[in-house]
Amino acid sequence: MRTRLEHYFRFAEHQTTWRIELLAGLTTFITMAYIIFVNPAILSQTGMPLAAVTTSTCLCAAFGSILMGALANYPLALAPGMGLNAYFTYTVVNGMHVPWQTALGAVFLSGIIFLLLTVGGIRQRLVAAIPYELYAAVAGGIGLFIALIGLINSGIIVKSTTTTVTLGNLHSHATQLAIFGILLIAILQAYKVKASMLLGVLGTLLLGILLHQVKYQPSSFNPMAIRATAFHLDIRGALKMNALEIIFVFLFVDLFDNIGTLVAVTDRAGLIAADHTIPRLDRIFFADATSTVVGALAGTSTVTSYIESSAGVAAGGRTGVTAITTGILFLLAIFIAPVVGAIPGFATAPALILVGALMVAGVSRIDWNEPRVAIPSFLTLITIPLTYSIATGLSFGLISFAVLEVATGRARRQHWMLYLLALLFLGRFLYLHAS
């Protein structure tokens, strides 16, 4: 049985082992476990019961990650997406005064459209239309993005009214612990310890406990609370109110955030084929779309691939076993959610920062001496972290790449869908400006 599983997940091809994959899955889980509490905190502001959303968050993250690992054999973990949950709460429900049941109906419909686009091969063609020259730029931009998130979570960087951002309070115990974590992981990586990310997080957490910087308050939790949101979506209401705008935003943002994450993680893991294609792409998109549909049925916003999967990849994860491990841990988290919540930001921030450093290394493959490639790559690289949006950074890169191809008489060398994507992205910017 074990040999069959190793053959199915292609252990020999990826030169990996069960130990590496399991540790990578645990690393991914630890770096994205915050979603168990952040997602319910946001969605509960719509009137959705907090306990119900907590359970649905864990359940959907488990379902999506396990499906991705088992079906597509990729180390990609899924969970309700940040940004999309904020749009769901603050724009759709609180801003437009749409009932949360109807908003879930819109999420469900966007997931069904995703499935149709996947079956029709359209999502796969969209990925194929992205110039492979931008792959490293997308990965590097996302690396800067998650490093920025880690720096903010650690308190090393804080907001400033004068300079936008500035150095945080280095006398803060939490910030000092995060710096300790960065140094610990860096030293372990220098010694080529494969579990450096996980050991760094756990070591920082242990030191935080010893210094009384980890606060844990026991609380009761009932997993059956999910009955308050499961199957409460109002699809008919979403159709009646003509929620095309809402569905389009769920569709568009998830589509291109997902593509950016997919390209970045597979590029970092070395899973992109020699012809610049991503194997089993249809299975990846099927798992993603199905997870969104299940998420809406269970009672949460759009489920998508998580860039924190890069932490597991950095820990050596190369197969679906990594994602399955993360999914099983999310399943267990349904019953021990309060304990998982004890992991503070200063413990996970170092892993995000140094995963970002590893992802940026790929920009050395960019031909910086060729303006047609260098300029779109730079715009992609810089705008992803500065706009806090993978989709926006990808937009800048694609539009500028398309414009330069046309301006230099090379338009016919690219697939026509590249220019369609550029127009769609341009339309997105015009729509955002108008609204």
JOTAKA-V981733 format. One record per pair of residues at least 4 apart in sequence whose ideal C-beta (glycine too) atoms are under 6 Angstrom apart, sorted by sequence separation. I is the first residue (numbers start at 1). J is the second residue. D is the distance in Angstrom with one decimal. If there is no record, write none. Layout:
# JOTAKA-V981733
<<I/J/D> <I/J/D>>
This chain:
# JOTAKA-V981733
<<10/14/5.7> <16/20/5.0> <18/22/6.0> <29/33/5.9> <34/38/5.3> <35/39/5.1> <40/44/5.6> <44/48/5.7> <55/59/6.0> <56/60/5.9> <60/64/6.0> <66/70/5.9> <67/71/5.5> <68/72/5.4> <86/90/5.6> <87/91/4.9> <88/92/5.5> <89/93/5.6> <90/94/5.3> <91/95/4.5> <92/96/5.4> <98/102/5.1> <134/138/5.8> <160/164/5.9> <195/199/5.2> <196/200/5.9> <199/203/5.8> <226/230/5.1> <243/247/5.6> <247/251/6.0> <248/252/5.8> <249/253/6.0> <251/255/5.9> <253/257/5.8> <254/258/5.7> <263/267/5.8> <273/277/4.9> <313/317/5.3> <320/324/5.9> <333/337/5.6> <343/347/5.7> <345/349/5.6> <370/374/5.9> <371/375/5.4> <373/377/5.8> <379/383/5.8> <382/386/6.0> <383/387/5.2> <403/407/6.0> <404/408/6.0> <414/418/4.6> <6/11/4.2> <11/16/5.4> <16/21/5.8> <43/48/5.1> <48/53/5.2> <80/85/5.7> <93/98/5.6> <98/103/5.2> <117/122/4.4> <118/123/5.2> <151/156/4.8> <152/157/5.5> <160/165/5.7> <170/175/5.8> <188/193/4.2> <208/213/4.2> <209/214/4.9> <238/243/4.7> <266/271/4.3> <267/272/5.7> <295/300/4.8> <312/317/4.0> <317/322/3.3> <387/392/4.3> <405/410/4.8> <406/411/4.7> <44/50/4.3> <92/98/5.1> <117/123/4.8> <151/157/4.2> <160/166/3.9> <208/214/4.7> <266/272/5.3> <272/278/5.8> <273/279/5.8> <367/373/4.9> <368/374/4.7> <384/390/5.7> <405/411/5.4> <93/100/5.3> <168/175/5.8> <189/196/4.7> <333/340/5.0> <68/76/5.0> <157/165/5.3> <188/196/3.5> <295/303/4.1> <44/53/6.0> <384/393/3.1> <405/414/5.5> <40/50/5.2> <43/53/4.8> <68/78/5.9> <93/103/5.4> <158/168/4.2> <292/302/5.2> <312/322/4.9> <383/393/4.3> <92/103/4.8> <157/168/6.0> <185/196/5.3> <188/199/5.9> <292/303/4.9> <366/377/4.8> <65/77/4.5> <156/168/5.3> <266/278/5.5> <291/303/4.1> <40/53/4.0> <65/78/5.3> <155/168/4.4> <380/393/5.2> <383/396/4.6> <40/54/4.4> <64/78/3.1> <88/103/5.7> <185/200/3.4> <184/200/4.8> <402/418/5.7> <40/57/6.0> <155/172/5.4> <379/396/4.3> <380/397/3.2> <402/419/5.4> <39/57/4.7> <61/79/3.8> <379/397/5.5> <155/174/5.7> <156/175/5.9> <181/200/5.4> <184/203/5.3> <155/175/3.9> <402/422/3.8> <36/57/5.8> <154/175/5.9> <376/397/4.6> <379/400/5.3> <36/58/5.9> <57/80/5.7> <181/204/3.6> <398/421/5.6> <399/422/4.9> <154/178/3.4> <376/400/4.3> <398/422/5.4> <375/400/6.0> <376/401/3.9> <399/425/5.5> <177/204/5.7> <398/425/5.8> <399/426/6.0> <258/288/5.9> <395/425/3.9> <177/208/5.3> <372/404/4.8> <173/213/5.4> <311/351/5.3> <39/80/4.8> <314/355/4.9> <43/85/5.9> <268/310/5.8> <42/85/4.9> <46/89/5.2> <35/79/4.8> <45/89/5.3> <261/305/4.6> <265/309/5.1> <269/313/4.6> <311/355/4.9> <314/358/5.2> <265/310/5.6> <268/313/5.3> <310/355/4.9> <39/85/5.5> <43/89/5.9> <258/304/5.3> <261/307/5.0> <42/89/5.2> <46/93/4.1> <258/305/5.3> <254/302/5.1> <265/313/5.9> <28/77/5.0> <269/318/5.8> <254/304/5.2> <48/100/5.3> <250/302/5.5> <47/100/6.0> <46/100/4.2> <233/296/5.5> <9/73/5.8> <230/298/5.4> <230/299/5.5> <229/299/2.5> <268/359/5.5> <223/334/5.0> <197/311/5.7> <221/337/5.5> <197/314/5.8> <197/315/4.8> <219/338/5.0> <138/260/5.4> <142/264/4.4> <194/316/5.1> <108/233/5.5> <138/263/5.0> <139/264/4.0> <138/264/5.5> <216/342/4.2> <108/235/5.9> <105/233/4.8> <135/263/5.4> <139/267/4.5> <214/342/5.9> <104/233/3.7> <105/234/4.6> <109/238/5.9> <139/268/5.8> <105/235/4.2> <214/344/5.8> <260/390/3.8> <101/232/5.3> <101/233/5.8> <102/234/4.6> <105/237/5.8> <106/238/4.5> <127/259/5.7> <135/267/5.1> <101/234/4.1> <105/238/3.4> <257/390/4.8> <257/391/5.2> <260/394/5.1> <102/237/4.1> <256/391/4.0> <102/238/5.2> <106/243/4.7> <110/247/4.9> <109/247/5.4> <113/251/5.9> <253/391/5.6> <256/394/5.6> <106/246/4.6> <110/250/4.0> <106/247/5.1> <110/251/4.7> <205/347/4.2> <107/250/5.8> <204/347/4.6> <132/276/3.8> <201/347/5.3> <201/348/5.9> <200/350/5.7> <201/351/5.4> <92/246/5.5> <197/351/4.9> <124/281/5.0> <124/282/6.0> <146/307/5.6> <123/285/4.8> <142/307/5.5> <185/350/5.4> <118/285/4.2> <55/223/5.2> <118/286/5.4> <178/346/4.3> <182/350/4.4> <177/346/4.6> <181/350/3.2> <185/354/5.2> <27/197/4.9> <55/225/5.8> <56/226/5.5> <27/198/4.6> <30/201/5.4> <55/226/4.1> <118/289/5.5> <178/349/4.9> <182/353/5.9> <23/195/5.1> <26/198/6.0> <174/346/4.4> <178/350/5.8> <52/225/4.7> <56/229/5.8> <51/225/3.6> <52/226/5.1> <115/289/4.4> <23/198/5.6> <114/289/3.5> <52/228/4.1> <52/229/4.2> <111/289/5.7> <49/228/4.4> <48/229/5.8> <111/292/3.5> <111/293/3.8> <108/296/3.7> <107/296/4.2> <104/296/5.0> <153/345/4.1> <154/346/5.7> <107/301/5.9> <107/302/5.5> <154/349/3.7> <153/349/4.3> <150/349/4.3> <150/352/3.2> <149/352/5.8> <150/353/3.8> <146/352/4.9> <147/353/5.0> <72/280/5.2> <147/356/2.8> <146/356/4.9> <72/283/3.9> <71/283/5.0> <72/284/4.6> <78/291/5.3> <88/301/4.2> <143/356/4.2> <72/287/5.6> <71/287/5.3> <85/301/4.4> <143/359/2.8> <84/301/5.4> <143/360/4.3> <84/302/4.4> <68/287/4.3> <67/287/4.6> <80/300/4.7> <139/359/5.2> <140/360/4.8> <80/301/5.2> <81/302/5.3> <140/362/5.8> <80/303/5.5> <81/304/4.0> <139/362/5.0> <140/363/4.1> <78/303/5.4> <136/362/4.3> <64/291/3.4> <78/305/5.5> <79/306/5.6> <136/363/5.5> <76/305/4.9> <77/306/5.2> <136/365/4.7> <136/366/5.3> <63/294/5.5> <77/309/4.9> <76/309/5.0> <60/295/4.3> <75/312/5.4> <148/385/4.8> <60/298/5.5> <75/313/5.7> <59/298/5.7> <64/303/5.1> <141/380/5.2> <145/384/5.0> <60/300/5.5> <133/373/4.8> <137/377/3.7> <141/381/4.6> <145/385/4.4> <140/381/5.1> <144/385/4.2> <56/298/4.1> <75/317/4.0> <138/380/5.9> <142/384/6.0> <56/299/4.3> <57/300/5.6> <60/303/5.2> <137/380/4.1> <141/384/3.3> <56/300/4.5> <137/381/5.0> <73/319/5.8> <77/323/5.3> <134/380/5.9> <52/299/5.9> <73/320/4.0> <75/322/3.6> <76/323/5.6> <75/323/5.5> <77/326/4.3> <70/320/6.0> <69/320/3.2> <141/393/5.0> <69/323/3.3> <68/323/4.9> <69/324/3.8> <65/323/4.7> <66/324/5.2> <65/326/4.8> <66/327/3.6> <65/327/3.3> <134/397/5.1> <62/327/4.5> <62/330/4.0> <61/330/4.1> <62/331/4.0> <131/401/5.7> <58/330/5.1> <32/306/5.2> <58/333/4.9> <32/308/4.0> <58/334/4.4> <31/308/4.4> <55/334/5.8> <31/311/4.3> <28/309/5.6> <28/311/5.6> <54/337/5.8> <27/311/5.1> <28/312/3.4> <27/312/5.1> <129/415/5.0> <24/312/4.0> <27/315/4.3> <129/417/3.8> <129/418/4.7> <24/315/4.3> <23/315/5.9> <24/316/5.3> <125/417/5.8> <129/421/5.7> <24/317/2.9> <20/316/4.2> <21/317/5.8> <25/322/4.5> <29/326/4.6> <36/333/5.8> <21/319/5.9> <24/322/4.4> <28/326/4.6> <21/321/3.8> <25/325/2.4> <29/329/4.2> <21/322/5.2> <25/326/4.6> <36/337/5.8> <16/318/4.9> <22/325/5.3> <14/318/3.9> <36/340/5.8> <37/341/5.3> <14/319/5.7> <33/340/5.1> <9/319/4.2> <33/343/6.0> <9/320/5.7> <9/321/5.5> <31/348/5.2> <31/351/5.3>>
